Amino acid sequence: MSSGLRYFHSLAIAGLFASSAANATEIDFSREIRPLLSDKCYSCHGPDAKSLKGELRLDLWEVATSAAKSGAVAIVPGNTAESELVSE
């Protein structure tokens, strides 16, 4: 993965894991994170079954935060170190 794409992933996920206590607002996945993922990730990890890679859908919170067959979890809320999306 290119360093630019890796930076984008890190930036998007950092926003996802931002502490709501620090700014007194909740992060809204559908409004704030999903559009970022849609622009950069959905071509391979979105709703189109024909182009889906690795059986990972990032458009569905329940799937993105669940363990894959390998045991890896793309997004671990509150834990960027354990989130595969950040490590990629």
PyMOL Python script that loads the backbone (N, CA, C, O; Angstrom):
from pymol import cmd

cmd.read_pdbstr("""\
ATOM      1  N   MET A   1       0.839  -1.168   0.000  1.00  0.00           N
ATOM      2  CA  MET A   1       0.000   0.000   0.000  1.00  0.00           C
ATOM      3  C   MET A   1       0.888   1.236   0.000  1.00  0.00           C
ATOM      4  O   MET A   1       1.924   1.272   0.663  1.00  0.00           O
ATOM      5  N   SER A   2       0.473   2.233  -0.742  1.00  0.00           N
ATOM      6  CA  SER A   2       1.277   3.448  -0.833  1.00  0.00           C
ATOM      7  C   SER A   2       1.252   4.204   0.487  1.00  0.00           C
ATOM      8  O   SER A   2       0.327   4.046   1.283  1.00  0.00           O
ATOM      9  N   SER A   3       2.256   5.013   0.712  1.00  0.00           N
ATOM     10  CA  SER A   3       2.320   5.769   1.961  1.00  0.00           C
ATOM     11  C   SER A   3       1.173   6.775   2.046  1.00  0.00           C
ATOM     12  O   SER A   3       0.676   7.052   3.138  1.00  0.00           O
ATOM     13  N   GLY A   4       0.749   7.322   0.911  1.00  0.00           N
ATOM     14  CA  GLY A   4      -0.380   8.257   0.916  1.00  0.00           C
ATOM     15  C   GLY A   4      -1.668   7.585   1.345  1.00  0.00           C
ATOM     16  O   GLY A   4      -2.432   8.152   2.126  1.00  0.00           O
ATOM     17  N   LEU A   5      -1.919   6.377   0.842  1.00  0.00           N
ATOM     18  CA  LEU A   5      -3.114   5.640   1.210  1.00  0.00           C
ATOM     19  C   LEU A   5      -3.036   5.198   2.671  1.00  0.00           C
ATOM     20  O   LEU A   5      -4.038   5.218   3.385  1.00  0.00           O
ATOM     21  N   ARG A   6      -1.854   4.803   3.106  1.00  0.00           N
ATOM     22  CA  ARG A   6      -1.664   4.418   4.506  1.00  0.00           C
ATOM     23  C   ARG A   6      -1.944   5.621   5.410  1.00  0.00           C
ATOM     24  O   ARG A   6      -2.574   5.475   6.457  1.00  0.00           O
ATOM     25  N   TYR A   7      -1.483   6.801   5.013  1.00  0.00           N
ATOM     26  CA  TYR A   7      -1.734   8.016   5.782  1.00  0.00           C
ATOM     27  C   TYR A   7      -3.233   8.290   5.854  1.00  0.00           C
ATOM     28  O   TYR A   7      -3.757   8.626   6.916  1.00  0.00           O
ATOM     29  N   PHE A   8      -3.923   8.146   4.721  1.00  0.00           N
ATOM     30  CA  PHE A   8      -5.369   8.373   4.702  1.00  0.00           C
ATOM     31  C   PHE A   8      -6.070   7.415   5.658  1.00  0.00           C
ATOM     32  O   PHE A   8      -6.923   7.825   6.444  1.00  0.00           O
ATOM     33  N   HIS A   9      -5.705   6.136   5.586  1.00  0.00           N
ATOM     34  CA  HIS A   9      -6.317   5.155   6.487  1.00  0.00           C
ATOM     35  C   HIS A   9      -6.105   5.562   7.937  1.00  0.00           C
ATOM     36  O   HIS A   9      -7.037   5.537   8.741  1.00  0.00           O
ATOM     37  N   SER A  10      -4.889   5.933   8.261  1.00  0.00           N
ATOM     38  CA  SER A  10      -4.584   6.330   9.641  1.00  0.00           C
ATOM     39  C   SER A  10      -5.394   7.548  10.046  1.00  0.00           C
ATOM     40  O   SER A  10      -5.908   7.611  11.163  1.00  0.00           O
ATOM     41  N   LEU A  11      -5.510   8.507   9.155  1.00  0.00           N
ATOM     42  CA  LEU A  11      -6.260   9.725   9.439  1.00  0.00           C
ATOM     43  C   LEU A  11      -7.740   9.415   9.643  1.00  0.00           C
ATOM     44  O   LEU A  11      -8.356   9.913  10.586  1.00  0.00           O
ATOM     45  N   ALA A  12      -8.306   8.602   8.771  1.00  0.00           N
ATOM     46  CA  ALA A  12      -9.720   8.250   8.878  1.00  0.00           C
ATOM     47  C   ALA A  12     -10.005   7.502  10.161  1.00  0.00           C
ATOM     48  O   ALA A  12     -10.987   7.783  10.848  1.00  0.00           O
ATOM     49  N   ILE A  13      -9.159   6.563  10.481  1.00  0.00           N
ATOM     50  CA  ILE A  13      -9.382   5.772  11.678  1.00  0.00           C
ATOM     51  C   ILE A  13      -9.102   6.578  12.935  1.00  0.00           C
ATOM     52  O   ILE A  13      -9.762   6.378  13.955  1.00  0.00           O
ATOM     53  N   ALA A  14      -8.142   7.481  12.879  1.00  0.00           N
ATOM     54  CA  ALA A  14      -7.893   8.343  14.042  1.00  0.00           C
ATOM     55  C   ALA A  14      -9.156   9.143  14.357  1.00  0.00           C
ATOM     56  O   ALA A  14      -9.507   9.317  15.524  1.00  0.00           O
ATOM     57  N   GLY A  15      -9.825   9.620  13.339  1.00  0.00           N
ATOM     58  CA  GLY A  15     -11.087  10.318  13.548  1.00  0.00           C
ATOM     59  C   GLY A  15     -12.135   9.408  14.151  1.00  0.00           C
ATOM     60  O   GLY A  15     -12.918   9.822  15.006  1.00  0.00           O
ATOM     61  N   LEU A  16     -12.144   8.173  13.702  1.00  0.00           N
ATOM     62  CA  LEU A  16     -13.105   7.203  14.208  1.00  0.00           C
ATOM     63  C   LEU A  16     -12.900   6.926  15.682  1.00  0.00           C
ATOM     64  O   LEU A  16     -13.868   6.742  16.421  1.00  0.00           O
ATOM     65  N   PHE A  17     -11.655   6.896  16.117  1.00  0.00           N
ATOM     66  CA  PHE A  17     -11.344   6.549  17.490  1.00  0.00           C
ATOM     67  C   PHE A  17     -11.156   7.762  18.391  1.00  0.00           C
ATOM     68  O   PHE A  17     -10.790   7.617  19.557  1.00  0.00           O
ATOM     69  N   ALA A  18     -11.400   8.934  17.872  1.00  0.00           N
ATOM     70  CA  ALA A  18     -11.215  10.144  18.686  1.00  0.00           C
ATOM     71  C   ALA A  18     -12.068  10.048  19.949  1.00  0.00           C
ATOM     72  O   ALA A  18     -13.201   9.567  19.917  1.00  0.00           O
ATOM     73  N   SER A  19     -11.520  10.500  21.022  1.00  0.00           N
ATOM     74  CA  SER A  19     -12.218  10.410  22.304  1.00  0.00           C
ATOM     75  C   SER A  19     -13.396  11.363  22.344  1.00  0.00           C
ATOM     76  O   SER A  19     -13.240  12.570  22.165  1.00  0.00           O
ATOM     77  N   SER A  20     -14.565  10.815  22.578  1.00  0.00           N
ATOM     78  CA  SER A  20     -15.746  11.669  22.681  1.00  0.00           C
ATOM     79  C   SER A  20     -15.698  12.478  23.971  1.00  0.00           C
ATOM     80  O   SER A  20     -16.302  13.548  24.054  1.00  0.00           O
ATOM     81  N   ALA A  21     -14.995  11.986  24.965  1.00  0.00           N
ATOM     82  CA  ALA A  21     -14.889  12.733  26.221  1.00  0.00           C
ATOM     83  C   ALA A  21     -14.092  14.010  26.028  1.00  0.00           C
ATOM     84  O   ALA A  21     -14.375  15.023  26.667  1.00  0.00           O
ATOM     85  N   ALA A  22     -13.103  13.970  25.156  1.00  0.00           N
ATOM     86  CA  ALA A  22     -12.245  15.132  24.959  1.00  0.00           C
ATOM     87  C   ALA A  22     -12.988  16.278  24.304  1.00  0.00           C
ATOM     88  O   ALA A  22     -12.731  17.441  24.614  1.00  0.00           O
ATOM     89  N   ASN A  23     -13.912  15.962  23.397  1.00  0.00           N
ATOM     90  CA  ASN A  23     -14.605  17.046  22.700  1.00  0.00           C
ATOM     91  C   ASN A  23     -16.107  17.060  22.958  1.00  0.00           C
ATOM     92  O   ASN A  23     -16.825  17.856  22.353  1.00  0.00           O
ATOM     93  N   ALA A  24     -16.588  16.206  23.831  1.00  0.00           N
ATOM     94  CA  ALA A  24     -17.985  16.158  24.261  1.00  0.00           C
ATOM     95  C   ALA A  24     -18.958  15.901  23.122  1.00  0.00           C
ATOM     96  O   ALA A  24     -20.141  16.219  23.248  1.00  0.00           O
ATOM     97  N   THR A  25     -18.496  15.336  22.018  1.00  0.00           N
ATOM     98  CA  THR A  25     -19.406  14.958  20.941  1.00  0.00           C
ATOM     99  C   THR A  25     -19.093  13.530  20.515  1.00  0.00           C
ATOM    100  O   THR A  25     -17.949  13.080  20.587  1.00  0.00           O
ATOM    101  N   GLU A  26     -20.109  12.841  20.079  1.00  0.00           N
ATOM    102  CA  GLU A  26     -19.945  11.485  19.585  1.00  0.00           C
ATOM    103  C   GLU A  26     -19.552  11.525  18.115  1.00  0.00           C
ATOM    104  O   GLU A  26     -19.981  12.404  17.368  1.00  0.00           O
ATOM    105  N   ILE A  27     -18.733  10.564  17.712  1.00  0.00           N
ATOM    106  CA  ILE A  27     -18.402  10.411  16.302  1.00  0.00           C
ATOM    107  C   ILE A  27     -19.543   9.640  15.658  1.00  0.00           C
ATOM    108  O   ILE A  27     -19.901   8.560  16.129  1.00  0.00           O
ATOM    109  N   ASP A  28     -20.109  10.170  14.605  1.00  0.00           N
ATOM    110  CA  ASP A  28     -21.203   9.510  13.897  1.00  0.00           C
ATOM    111  C   ASP A  28     -20.612   8.778  12.696  1.00  0.00           C
ATOM    112  O   ASP A  28     -20.217   9.407  11.715  1.00  0.00           O
ATOM    113  N   PHE A  29     -20.553   7.460  12.772  1.00  0.00           N
ATOM    114  CA  PHE A  29     -19.958   6.643  11.714  1.00  0.00           C
ATOM    115  C   PHE A  29     -20.584   6.944  10.359  1.00  0.00           C
ATOM    116  O   PHE A  29     -19.873   7.163   9.379  1.00  0.00           O
ATOM    117  N   SER A  30     -21.906   6.954  10.301  1.00  0.00           N
ATOM    118  CA  SER A  30     -22.601   7.163   9.023  1.00  0.00           C
ATOM    119  C   SER A  30     -22.337   8.533   8.423  1.00  0.00           C
ATOM    120  O   SER A  30     -22.213   8.663   7.205  1.00  0.00           O
ATOM    121  N   ARG A  31     -22.252   9.543   9.254  1.00  0.00           N
ATOM    122  CA  ARG A  31     -22.093  10.904   8.759  1.00  0.00           C
ATOM    123  C   ARG A  31     -20.624  11.313   8.578  1.00  0.00           C
ATOM    124  O   ARG A  31     -20.304  12.038   7.636  1.00  0.00           O
ATOM    125  N   GLU A  32     -19.739  10.864   9.455  1.00  0.00           N
ATOM    126  CA  GLU A  32     -18.369  11.362   9.446  1.00  0.00           C
ATOM    127  C   GLU A  32     -17.333  10.393   8.891  1.00  0.00           C
ATOM    128  O   GLU A  32     -16.363  10.823   8.266  1.00  0.00           O
ATOM    129  N   ILE A  33     -17.515   9.121   9.105  1.00  0.00           N
ATOM    130  CA  ILE A  33     -16.514   8.141   8.694  1.00  0.00           C
ATOM    131  C   ILE A  33     -16.888   7.451   7.389  1.00  0.00           C
ATOM    132  O   ILE A  33     -16.050   7.307   6.499  1.00  0.00           O
ATOM    133  N   ARG A  34     -18.131   7.030   7.274  1.00  0.00           N
ATOM    134  CA  ARG A  34     -18.554   6.313   6.070  1.00  0.00           C
ATOM    135  C   ARG A  34     -18.234   7.079   4.780  1.00  0.00           C
ATOM    136  O   ARG A  34     -17.798   6.444   3.820  1.00  0.00           O
ATOM    137  N   PRO A  35     -18.423   8.408   4.697  1.00  0.00           N
ATOM    138  CA  PRO A  35     -18.065   9.119   3.461  1.00  0.00           C
ATOM    139  C   PRO A  35     -16.575   9.015   3.119  1.00  0.00           C
ATOM    140  O   PRO A  35     -16.223   8.926   1.943  1.00  0.00           O
ATOM    141  N   LEU A  36     -15.702   9.023   4.119  1.00  0.00           N
ATOM    142  CA  LEU A  36     -14.263   8.872   3.867  1.00  0.00           C
ATOM    143  C   LEU A  36     -13.961   7.484   3.309  1.00  0.00           C
ATOM    144  O   LEU A  36     -13.226   7.341   2.332  1.00  0.00           O
ATOM    145  N   LEU A  37     -14.531   6.481   3.935  1.00  0.00           N
ATOM    146  CA  LEU A  37     -14.326   5.117   3.464  1.00  0.00           C
ATOM    147  C   LEU A  37     -14.926   4.925   2.077  1.00  0.00           C
ATOM    148  O   LEU A  37     -14.366   4.211   1.244  1.00  0.00           O
ATOM    149  N   SER A  38     -16.058   5.558   1.835  1.00  0.00           N
ATOM    150  CA  SER A  38     -16.710   5.460   0.532  1.00  0.00           C
ATOM    151  C   SER A  38     -15.810   5.988  -0.580  1.00  0.00           C
ATOM    152  O   SER A  38     -15.714   5.381  -1.646  1.00  0.00           O
ATOM    153  N   ASP A  39     -15.163   7.101  -0.333  1.00  0.00           N
ATOM    154  CA  ASP A  39     -14.286   7.700  -1.343  1.00  0.00           C
ATOM    155  C   ASP A  39     -13.043   6.870  -1.627  1.00  0.00           C
ATOM    156  O   ASP A  39     -12.583   6.812  -2.768  1.00  0.00           O
ATOM    157  N   LYS A  40     -12.501   6.233  -0.609  1.00  0.00           N
ATOM    158  CA  LYS A  40     -11.200   5.584  -0.750  1.00  0.00           C
ATOM    159  C   LYS A  40     -11.217   4.057  -0.678  1.00  0.00           C
ATOM    160  O   LYS A  40     -10.293   3.415  -1.176  1.00  0.00           O
ATOM    161  N   CYS A  41     -12.242   3.464  -0.073  1.00  0.00           N
ATOM    162  CA  CYS A  41     -12.171   2.032   0.234  1.00  0.00           C
ATOM    163  C   CYS A  41     -13.277   1.176  -0.376  1.00  0.00           C
ATOM    164  O   CYS A  41     -13.094  -0.025  -0.572  1.00  0.00           O
ATOM    165  N   TYR A  42     -14.409   1.779  -0.674  1.00  0.00           N
ATOM    166  CA  TYR A  42     -15.568   0.981  -1.084  1.00  0.00           C
ATOM    167  C   TYR A  42     -15.418   0.300  -2.435  1.00  0.00           C
ATOM    168  O   TYR A  42     -16.143  -0.654  -2.717  1.00  0.00           O
ATOM    169  N   SER A  43     -14.509   0.754  -3.269  1.00  0.00           N
ATOM    170  CA  SER A  43     -14.359   0.081  -4.564  1.00  0.00           C
ATOM    171  C   SER A  43     -13.958  -1.382  -4.367  1.00  0.00           C
ATOM    172  O   SER A  43     -14.274  -2.227  -5.205  1.00  0.00           O
ATOM    173  N   CYS A  44     -13.270  -1.685  -3.277  1.00  0.00           N
ATOM    174  CA  CYS A  44     -12.879  -3.074  -2.966  1.00  0.00           C
ATOM    175  C   CYS A  44     -13.584  -3.619  -1.721  1.00  0.00           C
ATOM    176  O   CYS A  44     -13.695  -4.834  -1.559  1.00  0.00           O
ATOM    177  N   HIS A  45     -14.058  -2.735  -0.846  1.00  0.00           N
ATOM    178  CA  HIS A  45     -14.624  -3.180   0.427  1.00  0.00           C
ATOM    179  C   HIS A  45     -15.985  -2.542   0.690  1.00  0.00           C
ATOM    180  O   HIS A  45     -16.294  -2.165   1.820  1.00  0.00           O
ATOM    181  N   GLY A  46     -16.791  -2.424  -0.359  1.00  0.00           N
ATOM    182  CA  GLY A  46     -18.113  -1.834  -0.231  1.00  0.00           C
ATOM    183  C   GLY A  46     -19.205  -2.818  -0.586  1.00  0.00           C
ATOM    184  O   GLY A  46     -18.996  -4.030  -0.526  1.00  0.00           O
ATOM    185  N   PRO A  47     -20.365  -2.309  -0.954  1.00  0.00           N
ATOM    186  CA  PRO A  47     -21.531  -3.160  -1.156  1.00  0.00           C
ATOM    187  C   PRO A  47     -21.536  -4.006  -2.434  1.00  0.00           C
ATOM    188  O   PRO A  47     -22.357  -4.917  -2.546  1.00  0.00           O
ATOM    189  N   ASP A  48     -20.657  -3.741  -3.390  1.00  0.00           N
ATOM    190  CA  ASP A  48     -20.659  -4.491  -4.645  1.00  0.00           C
ATOM    191  C   ASP A  48     -19.995  -5.859  -4.456  1.00  0.00           C
ATOM    192  O   ASP A  48     -18.775  -5.949  -4.323  1.00  0.00           O
ATOM    193  N   ALA A  49     -20.797  -6.905  -4.447  1.00  0.00           N
ATOM    194  CA  ALA A  49     -20.302  -8.272  -4.201  1.00  0.00           C
ATOM    195  C   ALA A  49     -19.288  -8.713  -5.255  1.00  0.00           C
ATOM    196  O   ALA A  49     -18.407  -9.519  -4.954  1.00  0.00           O
ATOM    197  N   LYS A  50     -19.392  -8.205  -6.473  1.00  0.00           N
ATOM    198  CA  LYS A  50     -18.480  -8.608  -7.546  1.00  0.00           C
ATOM    199  C   LYS A  50     -17.054  -8.095  -7.335  1.00  0.00           C
ATOM    200  O   LYS A  50     -16.097  -8.735  -7.771  1.00  0.00           O
ATOM    201  N   SER A  51     -16.907  -6.964  -6.678  1.00  0.00           N
ATOM    202  CA  SER A  51     -15.575  -6.387  -6.485  1.00  0.00           C
ATOM    203  C   SER A  51     -15.062  -6.532  -5.050  1.00  0.00           C
ATOM    204  O   SER A  51     -13.990  -6.024  -4.720  1.00  0.00           O
ATOM    205  N   LEU A  52     -15.819  -7.220  -4.201  1.00  0.00           N
ATOM    206  CA  LEU A  52     -15.454  -7.357  -2.795  1.00  0.00           C
ATOM    207  C   LEU A  52     -14.162  -8.150  -2.625  1.00  0.00           C
ATOM    208  O   LEU A  52     -14.014  -9.233  -3.191  1.00  0.00           O
ATOM    209  N   LYS A  53     -13.241  -7.615  -1.856  1.00  0.00           N
ATOM    210  CA  LYS A  53     -11.955  -8.271  -1.590  1.00  0.00           C
ATOM    211  C   LYS A  53     -11.897  -8.690  -0.122  1.00  0.00           C
ATOM    212  O   LYS A  53     -12.253  -7.927   0.776  1.00  0.00           O
ATOM    213  N   GLY A  54     -11.447  -9.898   0.092  1.00  0.00           N
ATOM    214  CA  GLY A  54     -11.233 -10.390   1.452  1.00  0.00           C
ATOM    215  C   GLY A  54     -12.488 -10.508   2.300  1.00  0.00           C
ATOM    216  O   GLY A  54     -12.399 -10.597   3.524  1.00  0.00           O
ATOM    217  N   GLU A  55     -13.647 -10.510   1.675  1.00  0.00           N
ATOM    218  CA  GLU A  55     -14.924 -10.601   2.394  1.00  0.00           C
ATOM    219  C   GLU A  55     -15.091  -9.506   3.448  1.00  0.00           C
ATOM    220  O   GLU A  55     -15.852  -9.663   4.402  1.00  0.00           O
ATOM    221  N   LEU A  56     -14.372  -8.397   3.265  1.00  0.00           N
ATOM    222  CA  LEU A  56     -14.443  -7.289   4.219  1.00  0.00           C
ATOM    223  C   LEU A  56     -15.290  -6.166   3.648  1.00  0.00           C
ATOM    224  O   LEU A  56     -14.956  -5.581   2.618  1.00  0.00           O
ATOM    225  N   ARG A  57     -16.385  -5.874   4.325  1.00  0.00           N
ATOM    226  CA  ARG A  57     -17.229  -4.744   3.961  1.00  0.00           C
ATOM    227  C   ARG A  57     -17.064  -3.658   5.004  1.00  0.00           C
ATOM    228  O   ARG A  57     -17.341  -3.865   6.186  1.00  0.00           O
ATOM    229  N   LEU A  58     -16.613  -2.506   4.556  1.00  0.00           N
ATOM    230  CA  LEU A  58     -16.420  -1.381   5.461  1.00  0.00           C
ATOM    231  C   LEU A  58     -17.632  -0.463   5.509  1.00  0.00           C
ATOM    232  O   LEU A  58     -17.661   0.487   6.291  1.00  0.00           O
ATOM    233  N   ASP A  59     -18.632  -0.740   4.678  1.00  0.00           N
ATOM    234  CA  ASP A  59     -19.836   0.083   4.683  1.00  0.00           C
ATOM    235  C   ASP A  59     -20.818  -0.363   5.768  1.00  0.00           C
ATOM    236  O   ASP A  59     -21.790   0.338   6.051  1.00  0.00           O
ATOM    237  N   LEU A  60     -20.572  -1.508   6.365  1.00  0.00           N
ATOM    238  CA  LEU A  60     -21.441  -2.019   7.420  1.00  0.00           C
ATOM    239  C   LEU A  60     -20.665  -2.067   8.739  1.00  0.00           C
ATOM    240  O   LEU A  60     -19.726  -2.849   8.887  1.00  0.00           O
ATOM    241  N   TRP A  61     -21.061  -1.237   9.680  1.00  0.00           N
ATOM    242  CA  TRP A  61     -20.376  -1.143  10.960  1.00  0.00           C
ATOM    243  C   TRP A  61     -20.245  -2.506  11.627  1.00  0.00           C
ATOM    244  O   TRP A  61     -19.192  -2.837  12.173  1.00  0.00           O
ATOM    245  N   GLU A  62     -21.304  -3.286  11.584  1.00  0.00           N
ATOM    246  CA  GLU A  62     -21.304  -4.596  12.241  1.00  0.00           C
ATOM    247  C   GLU A  62     -20.241  -5.524  11.641  1.00  0.00           C
ATOM    248  O   GLU A  62     -19.620  -6.299  12.368  1.00  0.00           O
ATOM    249  N   VAL A  63     -20.028  -5.454  10.339  1.00  0.00           N
ATOM    250  CA  VAL A  63     -19.033  -6.292   9.676  1.00  0.00           C
ATOM    251  C   VAL A  63     -17.626  -5.736   9.911  1.00  0.00           C
ATOM    252  O   VAL A  63     -16.700  -6.488  10.215  1.00  0.00           O
ATOM    253  N   ALA A  64     -17.474  -4.445   9.773  1.00  0.00           N
ATOM    254  CA  ALA A  64     -16.150  -3.813   9.929  1.00  0.00           C
ATOM    255  C   ALA A  64     -15.589  -3.975  11.330  1.00  0.00           C
ATOM    256  O   ALA A  64     -14.374  -3.928  11.522  1.00  0.00           O
ATOM    257  N   THR A  65     -16.472  -4.166  12.322  1.00  0.00           N
ATOM    258  CA  THR A  65     -16.021  -4.302  13.704  1.00  0.00           C
ATOM    259  C   THR A  65     -16.105  -5.739  14.220  1.00  0.00           C
ATOM    260  O   THR A  65     -15.951  -5.982  15.416  1.00  0.00           O
ATOM    261  N   SER A  66     -16.348  -6.684  13.319  1.00  0.00           N
ATOM    262  CA  SER A  66     -16.416  -8.103  13.692  1.00  0.00           C
ATOM    263  C   SER A  66     -15.160  -8.823  13.234  1.00  0.00           C
ATOM    264  O   SER A  66     -14.489  -8.384  12.300  1.00  0.00           O
ATOM    265  N   ALA A  67     -14.850  -9.912  13.884  1.00  0.00           N
ATOM    266  CA  ALA A  67     -13.676 -10.702  13.518  1.00  0.00           C
ATOM    267  C   ALA A  67     -13.902 -11.426  12.199  1.00  0.00           C
ATOM    268  O   ALA A  67     -14.966 -11.997  11.957  1.00  0.00           O
ATOM    269  N   ALA A  68     -12.878 -11.390  11.354  1.00  0.00           N
ATOM    270  CA  ALA A  68     -12.897 -12.139  10.092  1.00  0.00           C
ATOM    271  C   ALA A  68     -12.578 -13.598  10.397  1.00  0.00           C
ATOM    272  O   ALA A  68     -12.306 -13.951  11.545  1.00  0.00           O
ATOM    273  N   LYS A  69     -12.611 -14.448   9.366  1.00  0.00           N
ATOM    274  CA  LYS A  69     -12.253 -15.859   9.538  1.00  0.00           C
ATOM    275  C   LYS A  69     -10.864 -16.000  10.149  1.00  0.00           C
ATOM    276  O   LYS A  69     -10.608 -16.926  10.918  1.00  0.00           O
ATOM    277  N   SER A  70      -9.976 -15.084   9.807  1.00  0.00           N
ATOM    278  CA  SER A  70      -8.602 -15.121  10.322  1.00  0.00           C
ATOM    279  C   SER A  70      -8.514 -14.703  11.791  1.00  0.00           C
ATOM    280  O   SER A  70      -7.501 -14.929  12.452  1.00  0.00           O
ATOM    281  N   GLY A  71      -9.583 -14.095  12.287  1.00  0.00           N
ATOM    282  CA  GLY A  71      -9.586 -13.578  13.655  1.00  0.00           C
ATOM    283  C   GLY A  71      -9.269 -12.101  13.729  1.00  0.00           C
ATOM    284  O   GLY A  71      -9.468 -11.473  14.770  1.00  0.00           O
ATOM    285  N   ALA A  72      -8.775 -11.535  12.633  1.00  0.00           N
ATOM    286  CA  ALA A  72      -8.441 -10.111  12.593  1.00  0.00           C
ATOM    287  C   ALA A  72      -9.721  -9.276  12.553  1.00  0.00           C
ATOM    288  O   ALA A  72     -10.740  -9.699  12.008  1.00  0.00           O
ATOM    289  N   VAL A  73      -9.643  -8.092  13.138  1.00  0.00           N
ATOM    290  CA  VAL A  73     -10.775  -7.162  13.143  1.00  0.00           C
ATOM    291  C   VAL A  73     -10.318  -5.877  12.472  1.00  0.00           C
ATOM    292  O   VAL A  73      -9.320  -5.282  12.880  1.00  0.00           O
ATOM    293  N   ALA A  74     -11.046  -5.446  11.441  1.00  0.00           N
ATOM    294  CA  ALA A  74     -10.658  -4.250  10.695  1.00  0.00           C
ATOM    295  C   ALA A  74     -10.677  -3.019  11.587  1.00  0.00           C
ATOM    296  O   ALA A  74      -9.715  -2.251  11.604  1.00  0.00           O
ATOM    297  N   ILE A  75     -11.758  -2.825  12.323  1.00  0.00           N
ATOM    298  CA  ILE A  75     -11.904  -1.657  13.184  1.00  0.00           C
ATOM    299  C   ILE A  75     -12.254  -2.136  14.584  1.00  0.00           C
ATOM    300  O   ILE A  75     -13.301  -2.748  14.797  1.00  0.00           O
ATOM    301  N   VAL A  76     -11.376  -1.855  15.532  1.00  0.00           N
ATOM    302  CA  VAL A  76     -11.635  -2.154  16.939  1.00  0.00           C
ATOM    303  C   VAL A  76     -11.903  -0.808  17.610  1.00  0.00           C
ATOM    304  O   VAL A  76     -10.967  -0.055  17.881  1.00  0.00           O
ATOM    305  N   PRO A  77     -13.166  -0.503  17.879  1.00  0.00           N
ATOM    306  CA  PRO A  77     -13.488   0.796  18.472  1.00  0.00           C
ATOM    307  C   PRO A  77     -12.684   1.067  19.738  1.00  0.00           C
ATOM    308  O   PRO A  77     -12.645   0.248  20.657  1.00  0.00           O
ATOM    309  N   GLY A  78     -12.043   2.235  19.766  1.00  0.00           N
ATOM    310  CA  GLY A  78     -11.267   2.641  20.924  1.00  0.00           C
ATOM    311  C   GLY A  78      -9.874   2.042  21.008  1.00  0.00           C
ATOM    312  O   GLY A  78      -9.171   2.264  21.994  1.00  0.00           O
ATOM    313  N   ASN A  79      -9.455   1.277  19.982  1.00  0.00           N
ATOM    314  CA  ASN A  79      -8.149   0.629  20.057  1.00  0.00           C
ATOM    315  C   ASN A  79      -7.492   0.579  18.667  1.00  0.00           C
ATOM    316  O   ASN A  79      -7.617  -0.412  17.947  1.00  0.00           O
ATOM    317  N   THR A  80      -6.810   1.635  18.314  1.00  0.00           N
ATOM    318  CA  THR A  80      -6.162   1.684  16.996  1.00  0.00           C
ATOM    319  C   THR A  80      -5.065   0.649  16.865  1.00  0.00           C
ATOM    320  O   THR A  80      -4.816   0.167  15.759  1.00  0.00           O
ATOM    321  N   ALA A  81      -4.400   0.289  17.946  1.00  0.00           N
ATOM    322  CA  ALA A  81      -3.311  -0.685  17.896  1.00  0.00           C
ATOM    323  C   ALA A  81      -3.810  -2.064  17.475  1.00  0.00           C
ATOM    324  O   ALA A  81      -3.066  -2.824  16.855  1.00  0.00           O
ATOM    325  N   GLU A  82      -5.039  -2.391  17.797  1.00  0.00           N
ATOM    326  CA  GLU A  82      -5.609  -3.695  17.446  1.00  0.00           C
ATOM    327  C   GLU A  82      -6.408  -3.663  16.147  1.00  0.00           C
ATOM    328  O   GLU A  82      -6.882  -4.708  15.701  1.00  0.00           O
ATOM    329  N   SER A  83      -6.568  -2.502  15.534  1.00  0.00           N
ATOM    330  CA  SER A  83      -7.371  -2.351  14.322  1.00  0.00           C
ATOM    331  C   SER A  83      -6.532  -2.623  13.078  1.00  0.00           C
ATOM    332  O   SER A  83      -5.572  -1.903  12.803  1.00  0.00           O
ATOM    333  N   GLU A  84      -6.888  -3.647  12.339  1.00  0.00           N
ATOM    334  CA  GLU A  84      -6.145  -4.020  11.140  1.00  0.00           C
ATOM    335  C   GLU A  84      -6.157  -2.909  10.097  1.00  0.00           C
ATOM    336  O   GLU A  84      -5.175  -2.745   9.373  1.00  0.00           O
ATOM    337  N   LEU A  85      -7.221  -2.157  10.004  1.00  0.00           N
ATOM    338  CA  LEU A  85      -7.305  -1.079   9.009  1.00  0.00           C
ATOM    339  C   LEU A  85      -6.205  -0.052   9.217  1.00  0.00           C
ATOM    340  O   LEU A  85      -5.685   0.502   8.249  1.00  0.00           O
ATOM    341  N   VAL A  86      -5.849   0.205  10.452  1.00  0.00           N
ATOM    342  CA  VAL A  86      -4.779   1.160  10.744  1.00  0.00           C
ATOM    343  C   VAL A  86      -3.426   0.546  10.412  1.00  0.00           C
ATOM    344  O   VAL A  86      -2.542   1.239   9.908  1.00  0.00           O
ATOM    345  N   SER A  87      -3.253  -0.732  10.683  1.00  0.00           N
ATOM    346  CA  SER A  87      -1.964  -1.369  10.420  1.00  0.00           C
ATOM    347  C   SER A  87      -1.706  -1.538   8.933  1.00  0.00           C
ATOM    348  O   SER A  87      -0.551  -1.628   8.517  1.00  0.00           O
ATOM    349  N   GLU A  88      -2.749  -1.582   8.131  1.00  0.00           N
ATOM    350  CA  GLU A  88      -2.601  -1.714   6.691  1.00  0.00           C
ATOM    351  C   GLU A  88      -2.193  -0.393   6.113  1.00  0.00           C
ATOM    352  O   GLU A  88      -2.012  -0.280   4.901  1.00  0.00           O
TER     353      GLU A  88
END
""", "prot")
cmd.dss("prot")
cmd.show_as("cartoon", "prot")
cmd.util.cbc("prot")
cmd.orient("prot")
